């Protein structure tokens, strides 16, 4: 049962959703773009409240977060639904499920079906299970946590009371209103910076670029620990000009933001492109470093050196990584054990 109704306002018989930057105006019996925020005739109902479609314990590095409790396990959950429609989505079976279901059902029958997806897991149960499993943090992930905002918010509020850290893994398409609410109970966020092209966001993701750029700045300025991920898709967002533009933007926010480059593998509706060569990922890594980013990483390719963390001052190896095999080598109390340089992060 939904406990909290935060992000909407009524406009006559319709409801304006305020969760994300789409600001959907939703008619009675309809949902927003995400497919899970529903006008039931009285209020805006989150159809997936306390109904996660995926629950697991992951290495925190899988999010990916490299400067946040390295080597720890993080309790992770997510519901169906997403406010983007990325053609390359790796979790499309759950993120795009509502959009697929809408081709078969509508109105009340659609809503009833969505309400029953996943297992019932109240916020208190998630927090209790995370503590039981020895996880120091909880992540809202797998799809887009902004669309199941009220559920994530209630989980995080309880988690903070129990001394746990909290994480969003997000596309960065929040509204200003949702950021103002979540910032007080959110410790870290990994945001996908998918491209620096508005055309890419429009044609491939069903969104706009500008809200993502603004929200990267907002989260950083509000003191939430920020890391970024860019999935490199051959011929779509891998040109030197675009990567340079991205690097200059990220550096303008802070050169200390950890930035992860990962390789594309054909999925969902983008099956006609080849996987990203490791050389393309390494090229992006070098370019970002050249532009002055201090902590740049590669993901889902075999390059342990570029997965590891080094002191930007003296070059000392701080955290040795090989996929999810993590060893703290030269990091002590958040500082380089060799030269004493303070390393940004949540340690």
PyMOL commands that set and color helices and strands:
alter all, ss='L'
color gray80, all
select helices_A, chain A and resi 60-62+92-95+97-101+107-115+123-132+149-161+176-182+198-205+210-221+240-253+278-290+304-307
alter helices_A, ss='H'
color red, helices_A
select strands_A, chain A and resi 8-11+14-17+25-26+37-39+44-46+51-52+54-59+73-78+119-120+137-140+165-170+188-192+225-232+258-263+296-299+309-310+317-322+325-328+331-332+335-336
alter strands_A, ss='S'
color yellow, strands_A
deselect
rebuild
show_as cartoon
